[in-house]
Amino acid sequence: MQVTLEHTSSSQVATALVKARHASGSPAMDMVLTLIVVCDDETVADALKAATILSTEHPARVIGVILGKGTGSPDMHAKIRVGSETSGESILLRMSGRLVKHAESAVMPLLLPDSPVVVWWPGQAPARPAEDAIGALGTRRLTDAEAASQPLRSLRSSARAYAPGDTDLSWTRLTPWRALLAAALDQVRSPVTGALIEAGPGNPVGVLLESWLEDRLGVDVRWTRTETDRIHRVLLETDAGEVCIERGDDDSATFSVPGATARTVPLPTRSLAELLAEDLRRLDPDEIYGATVAHLLEA
């Protein structure tokens, strides 16, 4: 069921949402969190599509917020969708005028009561997410350096402003690499003495990998620049030999450890919805990410 409201208010949106929920038989008690997506006209379609897919694993009230020009009279338009290809609810708020400067006041009455709130910026994020008016509503705040015009600058900016509950999707993209490297070191009982990363320049995932390896292993990490943006190969040097994970042409990698035959392991490129689903499986602060970005600033 879909409802469109023009020149509306939060109270009218809340009333229309209750009516739509009852009409579609979708009880709010089944939802586990509120996901606020602060986006623009360029990112809204892909972001809300990912959030809709995500709601099959994490039933949520998704509130999309598009902030227009901040001058003129306050105004808001809303689209509500309940029970359409999703187990949650979707509200898209388009704000303009002086309301833009107080957008959190329009969003707050629409949050699910007594439930976690996650704020996600699929495009350009504020310089200090935790201090942003909408960001302050969140238990978790998700940014995406790869979506910024200058990814590394964006990553370092969010690192400087880090607060418990912050995470960047570049870190989430790194999870399969971290899991493979941890599995390799479980098999090699020998200290790591050095490391090498082959990746393209300006890759925030590679930069976070470098910082994580240095912080956790206490070794210097060398780089070999490649033409591709993705991480191509990671090499760990130990007294027992080399640990090597090298990405192939498809969604797999060659996994090599000393004393064992090299084998092929999955290393898929995950969708935006899959990345979000991973982040929403834990709503407590990610202490390892916090330590990694702290080390990044020390480098």
N, C-alpha and C positions, 0 to 999 in steps of 0.2 A: 504494500500500500504506500502511495506517495502523496504528500500534501505540500503545496506551495503557499507561502505567506509573503505578502508584499508589505513593506513599511510596517514592520511588526516589532514586537518587544519580546523579551525573555519570558515573561509570564504568558503571553499568547502562544509562544512556541511550546512551552511546557504543557499548557492545556491541550493544544493540538496533538502533542506527542502521546498524552494519556489516552485521548480518544482513538488515535490511530492504533495504539497498542491493544486496546480492548477490541477494536474492530478486527484486528488480525490474529488475536489470541496469542500475543507474544508477551509473556510476563517479564517484568524488569528483574525479578528475583533470580533469573537464570544467568544474568550478566555478571561478570567478575571484575570489570574495571571500566574506567572511562579513558579513551584515547583521544587526545586533542591533537589535531593535525593543523599546524599553522602553515599555510601555503599561499600560492598565488595562482593566477589563471594558467600559468605554464605547467605547474606541478600538480594541480588539484586532481586531474583525471587519473593519473598513474598512482598518486598517493591514496586516493579513496578506493581505487580498485584493489590495491595491495591490502588496505585495511579491511575490505570486505572479505577477501580470501582469508585473511588472518582470523576473522571472527569465527570461522569454523572450528579453530582450536582454542581460541580465547574469546568467548562470547563477550562483546563489549558494546558500549555506547560510543560511537565514533562521532566526534564533533569536529567538522572541518571549519576552519576560520580563514576567510579571505579578507585581508585588510586593504581597503581602497584609499582614496585621498583623504587626508586628515583635516580638510577644511570644509566649512559650510555646516549646515544643520545635520545633527546626528540622524542616521538612518540605518535600517537593517532589513535584509530580505533573508528568508529561510526556506530550505527544502528539507522535508522530513521523509525518511524512508524506513518502513518497518516491515519485517517479514518478507523481504524480496531478495532471494538468493543469499540470505545471511541469517545467522541465528541471533544477531544483535540488532542494534538500531543505528541509523545514520542521520545526522543533522548537519546541513551545510549552511553556515552563516556568512553572509556577505555584508560587511560593515563599511560605512563611509561617514565622512564628516567628523565632528568632534568625538563621536563614539569610538573612533579608531584609537584615540589616546587612552581610552578606558575600556578596552575590549574585554578585559578580565571580568568587569562588572556584568557584562552580558552573558559570559560563559559560565560563571560560577553557579547561577541558579539551575543550570542544566546538568551539573555533575551528578553521577549516581551517588547516593548517600552511603557513607561508611564503606567506601570502596577505594582502591588505589587509583591514582590519576597518573597517566603517562602523557608527556608532551613531546611531540615529534615535529621537527622542522625538516621536511624533505628537500628543501632548497637552502637558500642562504639563512643562516641562523644568527641570532643576536650575539654580540660580542661576549656577553656574560649571561648565558642561559638561565642560571639559577636566580639571577637578579631581575630578569625580565618579568613583567607583570603577569603574563600568562604562564611563563616557565615556573614561577614561584608556586603555582597551583599543583605542580607535579611532584609525585614521589620519585619518578624517574624522568629524565630529560634526554632525548635522543637527537643527536645532530648527525650530519653526513658530510664530512670534509670533501669527499669525492664529488659531491654535487655543487660545490662552491666554484667560483671562477678561478680562484687561486687555492688549490687544495692544501698545499703545505702551510701556507700562511693561515688558512682557516683552522687547520689542525693545531698549530702552535697557539693560536689565539684561544681556542677552546681549552687547551692544556693550561694556559696561564690562568684562565678563569675557572678551572675545575673545582667543582663542589661535589660531595658525596651524592650519588644518584645520577651523575652525568655519565653518558657513554656516547661514543661515536660509532656509527655503523662500519667505519673502516676497521675498528677493533673486532666487530662481529665477523666481518669477512675474513679475518685472520684466524678464526677458531679452528678450521680444519688443518691449517699448517701447524698451529700450536699443538693440536692433538697428535699429529703424526710425529712431530719432533719429540714430544714427551714420551710417546710409545717407543721411539727409537732409543732414547736414553735409558729407558727401563731395561732394554736388552743389552746395553753396553755399560758395563761396570767400570768405566774409566773416565777420569775427569776430562772435561772439554777444555782445550787449550786455545782454540781460535774458531772463528766462524766467517763464512762468506755468504753474501746474498747477491743473487743476480736478479735485477729488476729494473724497470724503466725509471728514469728520473721523475721526480714530482709525484711519486706513488706513496700516498699516506699509509697504505697497508704495509708496505715495505719499511717505511720509517718506524712505524709502531713495532714491527717485528725486530728491527735492529735494537730499539730501545728495550724491548722485552728480553731479548737474549743477553744484552749487556747487563741489565739489572738482575736477572735471575742467575746467570752463569758467571758474571764477573769477568767477561772476556771482551777483547776488542773485536769489532765486526767490520770486515772489509766489504766493499761494494764493487760489483762489476755491472756497469750500466748496459742495458739492452734496449732494443728498439721498441719492444712491446711494453705496455703499461703494467701488465700483471707481473707478479713474482714468477720467475722461471725456475730458479734453482736455489736451494739452501744447502750449504755444506758445513758440517760441524767436524772439527779436527780433534781427535782424541789420541791418546797413546796407543790405543788398540787399533786405530785405523780411522777411516773417514765414514761419517754418517752422511748420506746424501739423499735428498728428496728432490726430484726433478720432474717438473710438469711436462706431460706429453702434449700432443696436438688436440686431444679431446679432454673430457672431464676426468682424467686419470693422471697418475704420477708413478714414477719408478721409485721404489723405496729400497734403499741399500744400507745395510749395517755390516760392520766387520764380522766375519765368520759365518755369514749366511748368504744364501743365494738371493739376488735382487728379485723383487716381485712387483707386480702392478697393483696399485691400490686406488680406490676412488678418490678424486679430488674435484668435486663438481663446482661449477659456478652457480651460486644459489640466487634465487629470485629475491626481490625486495620483501615480499610477504614472508619468505622463509627466514630472512634476516630478522625481521621484526618479531616473528614467532619465537626465535631463540632468545631475544632480549627480554621478552615478556614472560619467559619461564622463570626468571628471577627478578624480583622487584626490590631486593635489598641492594645497597651500594656494592659495586664491583671493586673490591680493594686492590686486586691485581692491576686492573686498568688504571686506578689512581696512582699506584706506584710506578707504572710504566710511563704515564705522561709526566710525572714528577721527574723521572730520570731523563726524559726527553728534553726537558728544560735545562737540565744540568749539562747536557752534552754541548 
